[in-house]
Amino acid sequence: MCTSITYQMTDGTNFLARTMDFGFELEGLPTIFPRNYAFSLDLGGEMTNRYGYVGTGRKLDKYIFADGMNECGLAIAELYFPHEAKYEEKKAADKINLAPHELISWVLGEIGSVSELKERINEVNLVRVENSLLEIVLPLHYIVTDSSGETVVIEPQGGPLIVKNNPVNVMTNSPELEWHVKNMNNYLGIQPQNFNRKQYGSHTVFPFGQGSGTFGLPGGYTSPERFIRATYLREYSRKSSTISEAILTILHILGNVTIPQGVNIKEDQSDDYTQYTAIFNTKDKTYYFQPQETNALLSVELKEDYLTQSEPQAFAYGKGLRVEALG
C-alpha cells in the first residue's frame, strides 16, 4: 500500500512525504549514503554515486532504499504498483540495467533535479529481478520531486521508462496515475464549505452540522480511496509559513491515511499497516522520520560531515537522531 504527497509552504519550500504501509517487517532505518561510494548491482557491475543522500534503508548483502533525498534536494519514494508494473526480461547492452528496487539508488546518486531526470531516464533499463529480502520481483512505481516543487511519477508499464507529470502531487498504488486523476471526476461535490439548506415542498432540509460539504469523501484504505482523501486534504489544508507548522500539517494529512495494526489483514493473514512516516524537506535537506512504535518525530540533517564519510551510516531510533519538538 502506501500514500505519498508533496507539500509546499507559503515561501515555496517543498516537502516529499510518505507513509510506508506493508505486511512484512521491513526494519528500515534512517540511513545516510556518502557521495562517491561504490556498490554492486544485482545484474552485475557496480555503481558509484556522485551525490550523497539520506533515506530509509536496510542493509542485507547491500543497502536497499525505499525512499530518500539527495544533497541537491531531489527526493523520491517507491510505492507498490501491483498488477500494473511491467519490466524488461533481458538486459540491454546500451543501457544501465537495474533491478526495480535499485532505481531509487540510481536516481538519488546520479540525478540532481526533475528536469535532469526527464532528460536521462532513457539511460535506464528496469529488468525483472527478485528482491533478496522479499524473494519476489517488487511491483513498483515512483514519485519524484525537487526543491522547485515540480512533481512527477515513473510507472514502468512495458517499453521505455517515461516520466509523467503529476498534476495533483499525490500518489498511492494501482491503478496508474491517469486512472486516479480521472476518478477525481466522481468527487466534484466535495468541498470545505457546508451545503446550504434545501426545500422539498414545505419541508426544509438542513445539514446536521459542520462537515456536510465533505459528505461522500471516501474513508477506506483502498488505493483509490486514499488517493482521493489525500488529494482533498492536501489541496484545502492551510498553507504553512514555518517549518514546524508545515511538518504538523503534513502529519495531519497523512494521519488520515495511516493504517493502524489489525484493521487491514492480507490473504496470508499478515498485518498490513503503516510501519513509518517519512518527510523530506528539499530546501534545508532534513529528513523527518516517525516509526510506528512511537509518536516522537525524529530527524537528521544531510550535513557535509556525513557526505564525506567512507561508509554509509544507519541511525538507530535512539542514537544520533534529533527529537523534534513541534507546535
TABEL-V253589 format. One record per pair of residues at least 6 apart in sequence whose C-alpha atoms are under 8 Angstrom apart, sorted by sequence separation. I is the first residue (numbers start at 1). GAP is how many residues later the second one is. D is the distance in whole Angstrom. If there is no record, write none. Layout:
i=I gap=GAP d=D
i=I gap=GAP d=D
This chain:
i=8 gap=6 d=5
i=40 gap=6 d=4
i=41 gap=6 d=7
i=57 gap=6 d=6
i=58 gap=6 d=5
i=69 gap=6 d=4
i=91 gap=6 d=6
i=111 gap=6 d=6
i=130 gap=6 d=5
i=131 gap=6 d=6
i=145 gap=6 d=5
i=155 gap=6 d=7
i=156 gap=6 d=8
i=171 gap=6 d=7
i=198 gap=6 d=6
i=199 gap=6 d=6
i=219 gap=6 d=6
i=220 gap=6 d=7
i=240 gap=6 d=5
i=265 gap=6 d=5
i=266 gap=6 d=7
i=280 gap=6 d=6
i=281 gap=6 d=6
i=290 gap=6 d=6
i=315 gap=6 d=7
i=7 gap=7 d=6
i=8 gap=7 d=6
i=39 gap=7 d=5
i=40 gap=7 d=6
i=57 gap=7 d=5
i=58 gap=7 d=7
i=68 gap=7 d=6
i=69 gap=7 d=7
i=129 gap=7 d=8
i=130 gap=7 d=4
i=131 gap=7 d=7
i=144 gap=7 d=6
i=145 gap=7 d=6
i=154 gap=7 d=7
i=155 gap=7 d=7
i=197 gap=7 d=7
i=198 gap=7 d=5
i=218 gap=7 d=5
i=219 gap=7 d=8
i=239 gap=7 d=8
i=264 gap=7 d=6
i=265 gap=7 d=6
i=280 gap=7 d=5
i=290 gap=7 d=5
i=306 gap=7 d=8
i=6 gap=8 d=7
i=7 gap=8 d=5
i=38 gap=8 d=6
i=39 gap=8 d=6
i=57 gap=8 d=4
i=67 gap=8 d=8
i=68 gap=8 d=6
i=129 gap=8 d=6
i=130 gap=8 d=7
i=143 gap=8 d=7
i=144 gap=8 d=5
i=154 gap=8 d=6
i=155 gap=8 d=8
i=197 gap=8 d=5
i=198 gap=8 d=7
i=218 gap=8 d=8
i=263 gap=8 d=8
i=264 gap=8 d=6
i=279 gap=8 d=6
i=280 gap=8 d=6
i=289 gap=8 d=6
i=290 gap=8 d=6
i=6 gap=9 d=5
i=7 gap=9 d=7
i=38 gap=9 d=5
i=39 gap=9 d=7
i=56 gap=9 d=6
i=57 gap=9 d=6
i=67 gap=9 d=6
i=68 gap=9 d=7
i=128 gap=9 d=6
i=143 gap=9 d=6
i=144 gap=9 d=6
i=154 gap=9 d=5
i=155 gap=9 d=8
i=197 gap=9 d=5
i=240 gap=9 d=8
i=262 gap=9 d=6
i=264 gap=9 d=7
i=278 gap=9 d=7
i=279 gap=9 d=5
i=288 gap=9 d=7
i=289 gap=9 d=5
i=6 gap=10 d=4
i=7 gap=10 d=8
i=38 gap=10 d=4
i=55 gap=10 d=7
i=56 gap=10 d=6
i=57 gap=10 d=8
i=67 gap=10 d=4
i=107 gap=10 d=8
i=143 gap=10 d=4
i=144 gap=10 d=8
i=153 gap=10 d=6
i=154 gap=10 d=6
i=196 gap=10 d=7
i=197 gap=10 d=7
i=218 gap=10 d=7
i=219 gap=10 d=7
i=261 gap=10 d=6
i=262 gap=10 d=8
i=278 gap=10 d=6
i=279 gap=10 d=6
i=288 gap=10 d=6
i=289 gap=10 d=6
i=5 gap=11 d=6
i=6 gap=11 d=6
i=37 gap=11 d=5
i=38 gap=11 d=7
i=55 gap=11 d=7
i=56 gap=11 d=6
i=66 gap=11 d=6
i=67 gap=11 d=6
i=142 gap=11 d=5
i=143 gap=11 d=7
i=152 gap=11 d=6
i=153 gap=11 d=5
i=166 gap=11 d=8
i=196 gap=11 d=7
i=217 gap=11 d=8
i=218 gap=11 d=6
i=261 gap=11 d=7
i=262 gap=11 d=8
i=278 gap=11 d=5
i=288 gap=11 d=4
i=4 gap=12 d=7
i=5 gap=12 d=5
i=36 gap=12 d=6
i=37 gap=12 d=6
i=55 gap=12 d=5
i=56 gap=12 d=6
i=66 gap=12 d=6
i=141 gap=12 d=7
i=142 gap=12 d=5
i=152 gap=12 d=5
i=153 gap=12 d=7
i=195 gap=12 d=7
i=217 gap=12 d=7
i=237 gap=12 d=7
i=261 gap=12 d=5
i=277 gap=12 d=6
i=278 gap=12 d=6
i=287 gap=12 d=5
i=288 gap=12 d=7
i=4 gap=13 d=6
i=5 gap=13 d=6
i=36 gap=13 d=5
i=37 gap=13 d=8
i=55 gap=13 d=4
i=141 gap=13 d=6
i=142 gap=13 d=7
i=152 gap=13 d=4
i=153 gap=13 d=6
i=168 gap=13 d=8
i=194 gap=13 d=7
i=259 gap=13 d=8
i=260 gap=13 d=6
i=261 gap=13 d=8
i=276 gap=13 d=7
i=277 gap=13 d=5
i=286 gap=13 d=7
i=287 gap=13 d=5
i=4 gap=14 d=4
i=35 gap=14 d=6
i=36 gap=14 d=5
i=54 gap=14 d=5
i=55 gap=14 d=6
i=141 gap=14 d=5
i=151 gap=14 d=6
i=152 gap=14 d=5
i=259 gap=14 d=5
i=260 gap=14 d=7
i=276 gap=14 d=6
i=277 gap=14 d=6
i=286 gap=14 d=6
i=287 gap=14 d=6
i=3 gap=15 d=6
i=4 gap=15 d=6
i=35 gap=15 d=5
i=36 gap=15 d=7
i=53 gap=15 d=7
i=54 gap=15 d=5
i=140 gap=15 d=8
i=141 gap=15 d=7
i=151 gap=15 d=6
i=258 gap=15 d=8
i=259 gap=15 d=5
i=276 gap=15 d=4
i=277 gap=15 d=8
i=286 gap=15 d=4
i=287 gap=15 d=8
i=2 gap=16 d=7
i=3 gap=16 d=5
i=35 gap=16 d=5
i=36 gap=16 d=8
i=53 gap=16 d=5
i=54 gap=16 d=6
i=140 gap=16 d=8
i=151 gap=16 d=8
i=194 gap=16 d=6
i=258 gap=16 d=6
i=275 gap=16 d=6
i=276 gap=16 d=5
i=285 gap=16 d=6
i=286 gap=16 d=6
i=2 gap=17 d=5
i=3 gap=17 d=7
i=34 gap=17 d=7
i=35 gap=17 d=4
i=53 gap=17 d=4
i=152 gap=17 d=8
i=194 gap=17 d=6
i=195 gap=17 d=6
i=275 gap=17 d=5
i=284 gap=17 d=8
i=285 gap=17 d=6
i=2 gap=18 d=5
i=34 gap=18 d=5
i=35 gap=18 d=8
i=52 gap=18 d=6
i=53 gap=18 d=6
i=151 gap=18 d=6
i=193 gap=18 d=7
i=194 gap=18 d=5
i=195 gap=18 d=6
i=274 gap=18 d=7
i=1 gap=19 d=7
i=2 gap=19 d=5
i=33 gap=19 d=5
i=34 gap=19 d=7
i=51 gap=19 d=6
i=52 gap=19 d=6
i=192 gap=19 d=7
i=193 gap=19 d=8
i=194 gap=19 d=5
i=234 gap=19 d=7
i=298 gap=19 d=8
i=1 gap=20 d=5
i=2 gap=20 d=8
i=32 gap=20 d=7
i=33 gap=20 d=5
i=51 gap=20 d=6
i=193 gap=20 d=5
i=194 gap=20 d=8
i=233 gap=20 d=6
i=300 gap=20 d=8
i=1 gap=21 d=6
i=32 gap=21 d=6
i=33 gap=21 d=6
i=51 gap=21 d=8
i=155 gap=21 d=7
i=192 gap=21 d=6
i=300 gap=21 d=6
i=32 gap=22 d=4
i=40 gap=22 d=8
i=191 gap=22 d=5
i=192 gap=22 d=7
i=299 gap=22 d=6
i=300 gap=22 d=6
i=31 gap=23 d=6
i=32 gap=23 d=7
i=39 gap=23 d=7
i=103 gap=23 d=8
i=190 gap=23 d=6
i=191 gap=23 d=6
i=230 gap=23 d=7
i=298 gap=23 d=6
i=299 gap=23 d=5
i=30 gap=24 d=7
i=31 gap=24 d=6
i=189 gap=24 d=7
i=190 gap=24 d=5
i=230 gap=24 d=7
i=298 gap=24 d=5
i=299 gap=24 d=6
i=30 gap=25 d=6
i=31 gap=25 d=6
i=189 gap=25 d=8
i=190 gap=25 d=7
i=298 gap=25 d=5
i=299 gap=25 d=7
i=29 gap=26 d=8
i=30 gap=26 d=5
i=31 gap=26 d=6
i=78 gap=26 d=7
i=98 gap=26 d=7
i=100 gap=26 d=6
i=190 gap=26 d=7
i=230 gap=26 d=8
i=297 gap=26 d=6
i=298 gap=26 d=6
i=29 gap=27 d=5
i=30 gap=27 d=6
i=31 gap=27 d=8
i=77 gap=27 d=8
i=95 gap=27 d=8
i=96 gap=27 d=6
i=97 gap=27 d=6
i=98 gap=27 d=6
i=99 gap=27 d=6
i=100 gap=27 d=7
i=190 gap=27 d=7
i=229 gap=27 d=8
i=230 gap=27 d=7
i=296 gap=27 d=7
i=297 gap=27 d=5
i=28 gap=28 d=6
i=29 gap=28 d=5
i=76 gap=28 d=7
i=95 gap=28 d=5
i=96 gap=28 d=5
i=97 gap=28 d=5
i=98 gap=28 d=5
i=99 gap=28 d=5
i=100 gap=28 d=7
i=143 gap=28 d=7
i=229 gap=28 d=8
i=296 gap=28 d=7
i=297 gap=28 d=8
i=28 gap=29 d=5
i=29 gap=29 d=6
i=95 gap=29 d=5
i=96 gap=29 d=6
i=97 gap=29 d=6
i=98 gap=29 d=6
i=99 gap=29 d=6
i=100 gap=29 d=7
i=187 gap=29 d=8
i=28 gap=30 d=5
i=95 gap=30 d=6
i=97 gap=30 d=7
i=99 gap=30 d=5
i=101 gap=30 d=7
i=114 gap=30 d=7
i=187 gap=30 d=8
i=27 gap=31 d=7
i=76 gap=31 d=8
i=99 gap=31 d=8
i=114 gap=31 d=6
i=226 gap=31 d=6
i=26 gap=32 d=8
i=76 gap=32 d=8
i=113 gap=32 d=8
i=114 gap=32 d=6
i=247 gap=32 d=8
i=75 gap=33 d=7
i=92 gap=33 d=7
i=113 gap=33 d=6
i=74 gap=34 d=7
i=91 gap=34 d=7
i=66 gap=35 d=8
i=125 gap=35 d=8
i=65 gap=36 d=8
i=68 gap=36 d=8
i=91 gap=36 d=7
i=114 gap=36 d=7
i=125 gap=36 d=8
i=221 gap=36 d=7
i=64 gap=37 d=7
i=65 gap=37 d=8
i=67 gap=37 d=7
i=74 gap=37 d=8
i=88 gap=37 d=7
i=90 gap=37 d=6
i=100 gap=37 d=8
i=101 gap=37 d=7
i=114 gap=37 d=8
i=124 gap=37 d=8
i=64 gap=38 d=7
i=66 gap=38 d=7
i=70 gap=38 d=5
i=74 gap=38 d=6
i=88 gap=38 d=6
i=89 gap=38 d=6
i=90 gap=38 d=8
i=100 gap=38 d=7
i=114 gap=38 d=8
i=122 gap=38 d=7
i=221 gap=38 d=8
i=65 gap=39 d=7
i=69 gap=39 d=7
i=70 gap=39 d=7
i=73 gap=39 d=7
i=74 gap=39 d=6
i=87 gap=39 d=6
i=88 gap=39 d=5
i=89 gap=39 d=6
i=100 gap=39 d=8
i=101 gap=39 d=8
i=122 gap=39 d=6
i=65 gap=40 d=7
i=68 gap=40 d=7
i=72 gap=40 d=5
i=73 gap=40 d=8
i=74 gap=40 d=7
i=87 gap=40 d=5
i=88 gap=40 d=6
i=100 gap=40 d=7
i=121 gap=40 d=7
i=122 gap=40 d=8
i=64 gap=41 d=8
i=72 gap=41 d=7
i=87 gap=41 d=6
i=121 gap=41 d=7
i=70 gap=42 d=8
i=121 gap=42 d=7
i=118 gap=44 d=8
i=180 gap=44 d=7
i=184 gap=44 d=7
i=192 gap=44 d=7
i=118 gap=45 d=6
i=117 gap=46 d=8
i=180 gap=47 d=7
i=174 gap=49 d=7
i=173 gap=50 d=5
i=174 gap=50 d=8
i=172 gap=51 d=6
i=173 gap=51 d=8
i=172 gap=52 d=8
i=86 gap=53 d=8
i=43 gap=54 d=7
i=85 gap=54 d=5
i=172 gap=54 d=7
i=43 gap=55 d=7
i=53 gap=55 d=6
i=84 gap=55 d=7
i=85 gap=55 d=6
i=172 gap=55 d=6
i=42 gap=56 d=7
i=43 gap=56 d=7
i=52 gap=56 d=8
i=53 gap=56 d=7
i=83 gap=56 d=7
i=85 gap=56 d=7
i=171 gap=56 d=7
i=41 gap=57 d=7
i=42 gap=57 d=7
i=49 gap=57 d=7
i=51 gap=57 d=7
i=52 gap=57 d=6
i=82 gap=57 d=5
i=170 gap=57 d=7
i=51 gap=58 d=5
i=80 gap=58 d=8
i=81 gap=58 d=5
i=82 gap=58 d=7
i=16 gap=59 d=7
i=18 gap=59 d=7
i=49 gap=59 d=8
i=50 gap=59 d=6
i=51 gap=59 d=6
i=80 gap=59 d=6
i=81 gap=59 d=5
i=16 gap=60 d=8
i=49 gap=60 d=4
i=50 gap=60 d=6
i=51 gap=60 d=8
i=80 gap=60 d=5
i=81 gap=60 d=6
i=170 gap=60 d=7
i=41 gap=61 d=8
i=48 gap=61 d=8
i=49 gap=61 d=6
i=79 gap=61 d=6
i=80 gap=61 d=6
i=170 gap=61 d=6
i=78 gap=62 d=6
i=79 gap=62 d=6
i=169 gap=62 d=8
i=78 gap=63 d=6
i=79 gap=63 d=6
i=168 gap=63 d=7
i=78 gap=64 d=4
i=77 gap=65 d=6
i=78 gap=65 d=7
i=76 gap=66 d=7
i=77 gap=66 d=5
i=76 gap=67 d=6
i=77 gap=67 d=7
i=76 gap=68 d=4
i=75 gap=69 d=6
i=76 gap=69 d=7
i=87 gap=69 d=6
i=74 gap=70 d=7
i=75 gap=70 d=5
i=85 gap=70 d=7
i=86 gap=70 d=6
i=87 gap=70 d=7
i=88 gap=70 d=7
i=74 gap=71 d=6
i=75 gap=71 d=6
i=85 gap=71 d=5
i=86 gap=71 d=5
i=87 gap=71 d=6
i=88 gap=71 d=7
i=74 gap=72 d=4
i=84 gap=72 d=8
i=85 gap=72 d=5
i=86 gap=72 d=5
i=87 gap=72 d=8
i=4 gap=73 d=8
i=60 gap=73 d=7
i=73 gap=73 d=5
i=74 gap=73 d=7
i=84 gap=73 d=7
i=85 gap=73 d=8
i=35 gap=74 d=8
i=73 gap=74 d=6
i=3 gap=76 d=8
i=2 gap=77 d=6
i=1 gap=78 d=7
i=2 gap=78 d=7
i=248 gap=78 d=7
i=1 gap=79 d=6
i=248 gap=79 d=8
i=245 gap=81 d=8
i=244 gap=82 d=6
i=245 gap=82 d=7
i=244 gap=83 d=6
i=42 gap=87 d=8
i=84 gap=90 d=7
i=82 gap=91 d=8
i=83 gap=91 d=8
i=84 gap=91 d=7
i=81 gap=92 d=5
i=82 gap=92 d=6
i=84 gap=92 d=7
i=79 gap=93 d=7
i=80 gap=93 d=6
i=81 gap=93 d=5
i=79 gap=94 d=7
i=80 gap=94 d=8
i=81 gap=94 d=7
i=16 gap=129 d=7
i=14 gap=132 d=7
i=15 gap=132 d=8
i=14 gap=133 d=6
i=13 gap=134 d=7
i=14 gap=134 d=7
i=15 gap=134 d=8
i=14 gap=135 d=5
i=147 gap=135 d=5
i=12 gap=136 d=8
i=13 gap=136 d=8
i=146 gap=136 d=6
i=147 gap=136 d=6
i=12 gap=137 d=7
i=4 gap=139 d=8
i=6 gap=139 d=8
i=8 gap=141 d=7
i=6 gap=143 d=8
i=6 gap=145 d=7
i=7 gap=162 d=8
i=6 gap=163 d=6
i=5 gap=164 d=6
i=6 gap=164 d=7
i=5 gap=165 d=4
i=4 gap=166 d=6
i=5 gap=166 d=6
i=3 gap=167 d=8
i=4 gap=167 d=5
i=3 gap=168 d=6
i=4 gap=168 d=6
i=3 gap=169 d=5
i=2 gap=170 d=6
i=3 gap=170 d=8
i=1 gap=171 d=7
i=2 gap=171 d=7
i=1 gap=172 d=6
i=75 gap=205 d=7
i=75 gap=207 d=7
i=73 gap=208 d=8
i=74 gap=208 d=7
i=73 gap=209 d=4
i=73 gap=210 d=6
i=69 gap=211 d=7
i=68 gap=212 d=8
i=73 gap=212 d=6
i=69 gap=213 d=7
i=71 gap=214 d=7
i=70 gap=215 d=8
i=69 gap=216 d=7
i=69 gap=218 d=8
i=1 gap=222 d=7
i=3 gap=223 d=7
i=3 gap=224 d=7
i=5 gap=225 d=8
i=3 gap=227 d=8
i=7 gap=227 d=7
i=5 gap=229 d=8
i=10 gap=229 d=6
i=9 gap=230 d=6
i=10 gap=230 d=6
i=11 gap=230 d=7
i=8 gap=231 d=7
i=9 gap=231 d=5
i=10 gap=231 d=5
i=71 gap=231 d=7
i=9 gap=232 d=6
i=55 gap=232 d=7
i=9 gap=233 d=8
i=17 gap=233 d=7
i=54 gap=233 d=7
i=19 gap=235 d=7
i=18 gap=236 d=8
i=9 gap=237 d=7
i=21 gap=237 d=8
i=21 gap=238 d=7
i=19 gap=239 d=7
i=7 gap=243 d=7
i=23 gap=243 d=8
i=24 gap=246 d=7
i=23 gap=247 d=5
i=24 gap=247 d=8
i=23 gap=248 d=5
i=24 gap=248 d=8
i=54 gap=248 d=7
i=22 gap=249 d=8
i=23 gap=249 d=4
i=53 gap=249 d=7
i=22 gap=250 d=5
i=23 gap=250 d=6
i=25 gap=250 d=8
i=3 gap=251 d=8
i=21 gap=251 d=6
i=22 gap=251 d=6
i=21 gap=252 d=5
i=22 gap=252 d=7
i=21 gap=253 d=4
i=22 gap=253 d=7
i=3 gap=254 d=7
i=20 gap=254 d=5
i=21 gap=254 d=6
i=53 gap=254 d=8
i=19 gap=255 d=6
i=20 gap=255 d=6
i=21 gap=255 d=8
i=52 gap=255 d=6
i=19 gap=256 d=8
i=20 gap=256 d=5
i=19 gap=257 d=6
i=20 gap=257 d=6
i=57 gap=257 d=8
i=19 gap=258 d=4
i=20 gap=258 d=8
i=18 gap=259 d=6
i=19 gap=259 d=6
i=30 gap=259 d=7
i=17 gap=260 d=7
i=18 gap=260 d=5
i=17 gap=261 d=6
i=18 gap=261 d=7
i=17 gap=262 d=4
i=16 gap=263 d=6
i=17 gap=263 d=6
i=15 gap=264 d=7
i=16 gap=264 d=5
i=15 gap=265 d=5
i=16 gap=265 d=7
i=15 gap=266 d=5
i=16 gap=266 d=8
i=14 gap=267 d=6
i=15 gap=267 d=6
i=13 gap=268 d=8
i=14 gap=268 d=6
i=13 gap=269 d=7
i=14 gap=269 d=7
i=13 gap=270 d=6
i=32 gap=270 d=8
i=2 gap=272 d=8
i=34 gap=272 d=6
i=35 gap=272 d=6
i=33 gap=273 d=8
i=34 gap=273 d=4
i=35 gap=273 d=7
i=37 gap=273 d=7
i=32 gap=274 d=7
i=33 gap=274 d=7
i=34 gap=274 d=6
i=37 gap=274 d=7
i=32 gap=275 d=8
i=34 gap=275 d=6
i=34 gap=276 d=7
i=34 gap=277 d=7
i=33 gap=278 d=7
i=34 gap=278 d=6
i=33 gap=279 d=5
i=32 gap=280 d=6
i=33 gap=280 d=7
i=31 gap=281 d=7
i=32 gap=281 d=5
i=31 gap=282 d=6
i=32 gap=282 d=6
i=31 gap=283 d=4
i=30 gap=284 d=6
i=31 gap=284 d=6
i=29 gap=285 d=6
i=30 gap=285 d=5
i=29 gap=286 d=6
i=30 gap=286 d=8
i=29 gap=287 d=7
i=29 gap=288 d=8
